[in-house]
Amino acid sequence: MNRNADQAVELLSQGYNCAQAVLAACGGRRGLSRETAMRVAGPFGAGIGRMGGTCGAVSGAFMAIGLKYARTGPGEDAAKETGYALARQFVARFTALHKTTCCRELLGCDLSTPEGMQQAKDQKLFETRCATFVRDAADIVDDLLAHTEDDDSIRRVVRDKYAAVAESTLSNDVAGVAAVARAFGYSTEELAAIPAGANMGLSCGNPTATASLRPGEVVVDLGSGGGLDVFLAAKKVGPTGRAIGIDMTPQMIARARANAAEANLSNVEFHQANIDKLPLADASVDCVISNCVINLAPDKPAVFREIARVLKPGGRLAVSDIALKKPLPDEIAGDVMAYVGCIAGAVMIEDYKRQLKAAGFAHVDVIDSGSDLNAYAKVENQSGCCSPSMDDASPKSSCCGTPLKVAQSSCCTPATQSKPELHSRLADLLRRYNVNDYAASVKVYAVRPG
Ligand SMILES: C[S@@+](CC[C@H](N)C(=O)[O-])C[C@H]1O[C@@H](n2cnc3c(N)ncnc32)[C@H](O)[C@@H]1O
């Protein structure tokens, strides 16, 4: 039962119009006062100004979306786009139920005329039909906003954890960190050729090894962390090409830029952004790479659409990631640390392919690389994999050397500032379930049709 929808119907029965009912009910939880809701939505009833146009319940829902997602100042274009996207999704869902958003079509009478108004009263349409529209509008808008709020809170948790990793002393000089990268396909020579701080042991593959990068190309790394793959890509595309890193965590961007200054490379740049809203022009990129990041994105179809948008026709995607071979047990699937640790956010291999195809990609392949997600545990006699604990990031205490809280837990799981009980709970889960039974390090290839 949706309490906002019940409240909206109750407000309608008290004589407020449909727009007021929906906005007051759905806006309250998002900080809007009842009086302001009634004032703002007042003129929108009965198809806006009693003209029989767009249903007031729909207008009220749009206003509730705007409370959360709208451009209110410079640099907020992403919020504007989200608001528009949610409005479109709302209309799609509302029309799926009622075929139209037009008041006069919904009611079968025109409230802009005295006859239409009389008909609505005689047939008690306000109490019956309008109550249904108000309830459905409140339900849909609450559901849409709840999903985005969930996505926001996931991103916040992920950002906090990786901010702590970025500020740690983890680097390629820590034996376990280098071992993690080597186990996922990096050569000792590759690792020696880039700043040590670029590798924090967060990878699950080596995308530049399979991306076939050529001199002069523009390559973008999604979730670039300390810049590991950006620096390797920069060497391959050379001074006539560009290697661009995108990461949403400011501390990662700061670390990557410091590494870039150390590497003295003229063809690298780093930008802070979510990978589902890339700050790049349409058709401007030859190749998109990424390493153990897309599994962390709450809205993967949006990420794939963005990749398709920025790739040139004929451009390619060469990604390392985690995907599922079979559904996770509920207790892992619902665990936030398993999410941050690159497991619980992963989708089934078949869904990965389907979502890429739905975004317009051709030649889609998602191949199990066969890497052991417990590889480092085996190498160094521990139970975890690719992210050592920052607390213990000294050369003698590697990823898998001394007992590291997160190294014992999961692939890519950062540790500090997390409650110890979270780590021990995840470590316990991963002792009871072999992660390799469910998840795989995958190589993803796809081409934007030319
Ligand atoms: C597991 S680490 C991988 C880092 C790097 N690719 C590597 O292999 O060293 C995940 C990185 O992705 C970033 N990230 C996670 N979700 C993201 C998102 N939705 N948008 C942008 N960056 C994201 C994190 O800040 C973090 O730096």
The ligand as an SDF file (V2000), in Angstrom:
LIG
                    3D

 27 29  0  0  0  0  0  0  0  0999 V2000
   36.9340   -1.1050   -8.8470 C   0  0  0  0  0  0  0  0  0  0  0  0
   37.5000    0.5160   -9.1210 S   0  0  0  0  0  0  0  0  0  0  0  0
   38.3750    0.3320  -10.6590 C   0  0  0  0  0  0  0  0  0  0  0  0
   39.3560    1.4530  -10.9170 C   0  0  0  0  0  0  0  0  0  0  0  0
   40.1900    1.2990  -12.1930 C   0  0  0  0  0  0  0  0  0  0  0  0
   39.3860    1.0030  -13.3490 N   0  0  0  0  0  0  0  0  0  0  0  0
   41.2480    0.2540  -12.0130 C   0  0  0  0  0  0  0  0  0  0  0  0
   41.1510   -0.8180  -12.6160 O   0  0  0  0  0  0  0  0  0  0  0  0
   42.1920    0.5190  -11.2780 O   0  0  0  0  0  0  0  0  0  0  0  0
   36.0220    1.3750   -9.5530 C   0  0  0  0  0  0  0  0  0  0  0  0
   36.2200    2.8350   -9.9310 C   0  0  0  0  0  0  0  0  0  0  0  0
   35.0440    3.2690  -10.6100 O   0  0  0  0  0  0  0  0  0  0  0  0
   34.5790    4.4730  -10.0610 C   0  0  0  0  0  0  0  0  0  0  0  0
   33.1190    4.4290  -10.2270 N   0  0  0  0  0  0  0  0  0  0  0  0
   32.2580    3.5450   -9.6840 C   0  0  0  0  0  0  0  0  0  0  0  0
   30.9990    3.7850  -10.1120 N   0  0  0  0  0  0  0  0  0  0  0  0
   31.0830    4.8370  -10.9680 C   0  0  0  0  0  0  0  0  0  0  0  0
   30.1130    5.5760  -11.7260 C   0  0  0  0  0  0  0  0  0  0  0  0
   28.8080    5.2580  -11.6960 N   0  0  0  0  0  0  0  0  0  0  0  0
   30.5390    6.6150  -12.4710 N   0  0  0  0  0  0  0  0  0  0  0  0
   31.8610    6.9580  -12.4940 C   0  0  0  0  0  0  0  0  0  0  0  0
   32.8170    6.2990  -11.7830 N   0  0  0  0  0  0  0  0  0  0  0  0
   32.4440    5.2520  -11.0380 C   0  0  0  0  0  0  0  0  0  0  0  0
   35.0520    4.4670   -8.6240 C   0  0  0  0  0  0  0  0  0  0  0  0
   35.1910    5.7810   -8.1260 O   0  0  0  0  0  0  0  0  0  0  0  0
   36.3900    3.7620   -8.7530 C   0  0  0  0  0  0  0  0  0  0  0  0
   37.4380    4.6710   -9.0180 O   0  0  0  0  0  0  0  0  0  0  0  0
  1  2  1  0
  2  3  1  0
  2 10  1  0
  3  4  1  0
  4  5  1  0
  5  6  1  0
  5  7  1  0
  7  8  2  0
  7  9  1  0
 10 11  1  0
 11 12  1  0
 11 26  1  0
 12 13  1  0
 13 14  1  0
 13 24  1  0
 14 15  1  0
 14 23  1  0
 15 16  2  0
 16 17  1  0
 17 18  1  0
 17 23  2  0
 18 19  1  0
 18 20  2  0
 20 21  1  0
 21 22  2  0
 22 23  1  0
 24 25  1  0
 24 26  1  0
 26 27  1  0
M  CHG  2   2   1   9  -1
M  END
$$$$
